[in-house]
Amino acid sequence: MADVRHPHQIQVHPQHPRYEGGVKTLLPQKGPSATQVLAIVTLLPVGGTLLGLAGLTLIGTIIGLCVATPVFLLFSPVLVPAALAVGLAVTGFLTSGAFGLTGLSSLSWIVNYFKQGRTVTEQLDYTKRRMQERIADAASQVGQKTKDAGQAIQSKAEGKEGGRT
């Protein structure tokens, strides 16, 4: 029989840069670009406004519940307005949470945007390069596996032919 060897594949995973902490990582080394300034100008007021709306909605909902609770006790036979008030209170809490979450996520996006320190075009180029590298890696792996399978089939065919003669 023919000696079939399967080469071992080595995968190298790049090391991620270590976190060096501190304020220097949050501040860009060069001046802000136009896209960064535009991001601050648009998202900071939006995030602050949404956080403010979240707080006002939460306070309004709590005050409404405090005022409505004694009324519920005095006029308990009237269930439809009570159900309506409870529904509005739940809606108020959910709205408050949605505003707060949206505001915090936009502020978090701003921080992450500045931590990366890249412009949008640099991010697109980086993503494009990574996709091309992964496609090339996948193609070479498929090619290698196809070659190995072809060699295995060929060696089996040669082994059967040798056994017939």
TORKOL-4160 file (C-alpha; in steps of 0.2 Angstrom, whole numbers, padded with zeros to 4 digits, m for minus):
165
<pt num="1" X="0000" Y="0000" Z="0000"/>
<pt num="2" X="0005" Y="0018" Z="m0003"/>
<pt num="3" X="0011" Y="0028" Z="0012"/>
<pt num="4" X="m0002" Y="0042" Z="0013"/>
<pt num="5" X="0004" Y="0057" Z="0024"/>
<pt num="6" X="m0008" Y="0070" Z="0030"/>
<pt num="7" X="0001" Y="0087" Z="0034"/>
<pt num="8" X="m0004" Y="0095" Z="0050"/>
<pt num="9" X="m0012" Y="0112" Z="0048"/>
<pt num="10" X="m0006" Y="0125" Z="0060"/>
<pt num="11" X="m0018" Y="0140" Z="0065"/>
<pt num="12" X="m0010" Y="0156" Z="0071"/>
<pt num="13" X="m0021" Y="0167" Z="0081"/>
<pt num="14" X="m0015" Y="0185" Z="0082"/>
<pt num="15" X="m0014" Y="0192" Z="0100"/>
<pt num="16" X="m0025" Y="0206" Z="0105"/>
<pt num="17" X="m0017" Y="0221" Z="0111"/>
<pt num="18" X="m0017" Y="0222" Z="0130"/>
<pt num="19" X="m0027" Y="0235" Z="0139"/>
<pt num="20" X="m0016" Y="0248" Z="0146"/>
<pt num="21" X="m0029" Y="0258" Z="0155"/>
<pt num="22" X="m0029" Y="0276" Z="0160"/>
<pt num="23" X="m0036" Y="0291" Z="0153"/>
<pt num="24" X="m0024" Y="0291" Z="0138"/>
<pt num="25" X="m0033" Y="0276" Z="0130"/>
<pt num="26" X="m0049" Y="0287" Z="0130"/>
<pt num="27" X="m0042" Y="0302" Z="0122"/>
<pt num="28" X="m0036" Y="0302" Z="0104"/>
<pt num="29" X="m0017" Y="0305" Z="0101"/>
<pt num="30" X="m0021" Y="0317" Z="0087"/>
<pt num="31" X="m0034" Y="0330" Z="0085"/>
<pt num="32" X="m0052" Y="0324" Z="0082"/>
<pt num="33" X="m0058" Y="0322" Z="0064"/>
<pt num="34" X="m0073" Y="0329" Z="0056"/>
<pt num="35" X="m0083" Y="0314" Z="0058"/>
<pt num="36" X="m0078" Y="0313" Z="0077"/>
<pt num="37" X="m0084" Y="0331" Z="0080"/>
<pt num="38" X="m0100" Y="0327" Z="0070"/>
<pt num="39" X="m0103" Y="0312" Z="0081"/>
<pt num="40" X="m0101" Y="0322" Z="0097"/>
<pt num="41" X="m0111" Y="0336" Z="0091"/>
<pt num="42" X="m0126" Y="0325" Z="0086"/>
<pt num="43" X="m0125" Y="0311" Z="0099"/>
<pt num="44" X="m0121" Y="0320" Z="0115"/>
<pt num="45" X="m0136" Y="0331" Z="0115"/>
<pt num="46" X="m0147" Y="0316" Z="0109"/>
<pt num="47" X="m0140" Y="0305" Z="0123"/>
<pt num="48" X="m0142" Y="0319" Z="0136"/>
<pt num="49" X="m0160" Y="0323" Z="0131"/>
<pt num="50" X="m0165" Y="0305" Z="0131"/>
<pt num="51" X="m0158" Y="0302" Z="0148"/>
<pt num="52" X="m0167" Y="0318" Z="0154"/>
<pt num="53" X="m0183" Y="0312" Z="0147"/>
<pt num="54" X="m0180" Y="0295" Z="0155"/>
<pt num="55" X="m0179" Y="0304" Z="0172"/>
<pt num="56" X="m0194" Y="0315" Z="0169"/>
<pt num="57" X="m0204" Y="0300" Z="0164"/>
<pt num="58" X="m0199" Y="0290" Z="0179"/>
<pt num="59" X="m0203" Y="0304" Z="0191"/>
<pt num="60" X="m0220" Y="0307" Z="0183"/>
<pt num="61" X="m0224" Y="0289" Z="0184"/>
<pt num="62" X="m0220" Y="0288" Z="0202"/>
<pt num="63" X="m0230" Y="0304" Z="0206"/>
<pt num="64" X="m0245" Y="0297" Z="0196"/>
<pt num="65" X="m0244" Y="0281" Z="0206"/>
<pt num="66" X="m0243" Y="0290" Z="0223"/>
<pt num="67" X="m0258" Y="0301" Z="0219"/>
<pt num="68" X="m0268" Y="0287" Z="0211"/>
<pt num="69" X="m0266" Y="0274" Z="0225"/>
<pt num="70" X="m0277" Y="0282" Z="0238"/>
<pt num="71" X="m0290" Y="0285" Z="0224"/>
<pt num="72" X="m0290" Y="0267" Z="0220"/>
<pt num="73" X="m0293" Y="0263" Z="0238"/>
<pt num="74" X="m0308" Y="0275" Z="0240"/>
<pt num="75" X="m0316" Y="0271" Z="0223"/>
<pt num="76" X="m0312" Y="0252" Z="0222"/>
<pt num="77" X="m0329" Y="0248" Z="0213"/>
<pt num="78" X="m0323" Y="0257" Z="0198"/>
<pt num="79" X="m0311" Y="0245" Z="0190"/>
<pt num="80" X="m0310" Y="0251" Z="0172"/>
<pt num="81" X="m0301" Y="0267" Z="0177"/>
<pt num="82" X="m0290" Y="0258" Z="0189"/>
<pt num="83" X="m0285" Y="0246" Z="0175"/>
<pt num="84" X="m0282" Y="0261" Z="0163"/>
<pt num="85" X="m0271" Y="0269" Z="0177"/>
<pt num="86" X="m0261" Y="0253" Z="0180"/>
<pt num="87" X="m0259" Y="0251" Z="0161"/>
<pt num="88" X="m0253" Y="0269" Z="0159"/>
<pt num="89" X="m0241" Y="0267" Z="0174"/>
<pt num="90" X="m0233" Y="0251" Z="0166"/>
<pt num="91" X="m0232" Y="0261" Z="0150"/>
<pt num="92" X="m0223" Y="0275" Z="0159"/>
<pt num="93" X="m0210" Y="0263" Z="0167"/>
<pt num="94" X="m0207" Y="0255" Z="0150"/>
<pt num="95" X="m0205" Y="0271" Z="0141"/>
<pt num="96" X="m0193" Y="0277" Z="0155"/>
<pt num="97" X="m0183" Y="0262" Z="0153"/>
<pt num="98" X="m0182" Y="0263" Z="0134"/>
<pt num="99" X="m0177" Y="0281" Z="0135"/>
<pt num="100" X="m0164" Y="0277" Z="0148"/>
<pt num="101" X="m0157" Y="0262" Z="0138"/>
<pt num="102" X="m0156" Y="0272" Z="0122"/>
<pt num="103" X="m0147" Y="0287" Z="0130"/>
<pt num="104" X="m0135" Y="0276" Z="0139"/>
<pt num="105" X="m0131" Y="0265" Z="0123"/>
<pt num="106" X="m0128" Y="0281" Z="0113"/>
<pt num="107" X="m0116" Y="0288" Z="0126"/>
<pt num="108" X="m0108" Y="0271" Z="0126"/>
<pt num="109" X="m0106" Y="0271" Z="0107"/>
<pt num="110" X="m0097" Y="0288" Z="0108"/>
<pt num="111" X="m0085" Y="0281" Z="0121"/>
<pt num="112" X="m0081" Y="0266" Z="0111"/>
<pt num="113" X="m0080" Y="0276" Z="0095"/>
<pt num="114" X="m0066" Y="0287" Z="0103"/>
<pt num="115" X="m0057" Y="0272" Z="0111"/>
<pt num="116" X="m0055" Y="0265" Z="0093"/>
<pt num="117" X="m0048" Y="0281" Z="0086"/>
<pt num="118" X="m0052" Y="0276" Z="0068"/>
<pt num="119" X="m0062" Y="0285" Z="0055"/>
<pt num="120" X="m0076" Y="0277" Z="0046"/>
<pt num="121" X="m0066" Y="0274" Z="0031"/>
<pt num="122" X="m0052" Y="0266" Z="0041"/>
<pt num="123" X="m0065" Y="0254" Z="0049"/>
<pt num="124" X="m0072" Y="0250" Z="0032"/>
<pt num="125" X="m0054" Y="0246" Z="0025"/>
<pt num="126" X="m0050" Y="0236" Z="0040"/>
<pt num="127" X="m0066" Y="0226" Z="0039"/>
<pt num="128" X="m0063" Y="0223" Z="0020"/>
<pt num="129" X="m0045" Y="0217" Z="0023"/>
<pt num="130" X="m0051" Y="0205" Z="0036"/>
<pt num="131" X="m0064" Y="0198" Z="0025"/>
<pt num="132" X="m0052" Y="0196" Z="0011"/>
<pt num="133" X="m0040" Y="0187" Z="0022"/>
<pt num="134" X="m0053" Y="0175" Z="0029"/>
<pt num="135" X="m0060" Y="0171" Z="0011"/>
<pt num="136" X="m0042" Y="0167" Z="0006"/>
<pt num="137" X="m0039" Y="0156" Z="0021"/>
<pt num="138" X="m0055" Y="0147" Z="0018"/>
<pt num="139" X="m0051" Y="0144" Z="0000"/>
<pt num="140" X="m0034" Y="0137" Z="0004"/>
<pt num="141" X="m0042" Y="0126" Z="0017"/>
<pt num="142" X="m0055" Y="0119" Z="0004"/>
<pt num="143" X="m0041" Y="0117" Z="m0009"/>
<pt num="144" X="m0030" Y="0107" Z="0003"/>
<pt num="145" X="m0044" Y="0096" Z="0009"/>
<pt num="146" X="m0049" Y="0093" Z="m0009"/>
<pt num="147" X="m0031" Y="0088" Z="m0013"/>
<pt num="148" X="m0030" Y="0077" Z="0002"/>
<pt num="149" X="m0046" Y="0068" Z="m0003"/>
<pt num="150" X="m0040" Y="0066" Z="m0021"/>
<pt num="151" X="m0024" Y="0058" Z="m0015"/>
<pt num="152" X="m0033" Y="0046" Z="m0003"/>
<pt num="153" X="m0045" Y="0041" Z="m0017"/>
<pt num="154" X="m0030" Y="0038" Z="m0029"/>
<pt num="155" X="m0020" Y="0028" Z="m0016"/>
<pt num="156" X="m0036" Y="0017" Z="m0012"/>
<pt num="157" X="m0038" Y="0015" Z="m0031"/>
<pt num="158" X="m0020" Y="0010" Z="m0033"/>
<pt num="159" X="m0021" Y="m0002" Z="m0019"/>
<pt num="160" X="m0036" Y="m0011" Z="m0026"/>
<pt num="161" X="m0028" Y="m0012" Z="m0043"/>
<pt num="162" X="m0012" Y="m0019" Z="m0035"/>
<pt num="163" X="m0022" Y="m0033" Z="m0026"/>
<pt num="164" X="m0031" Y="m0038" Z="m0043"/>
<pt num="165" X="m0015" Y="m0042" Z="m0052"/>
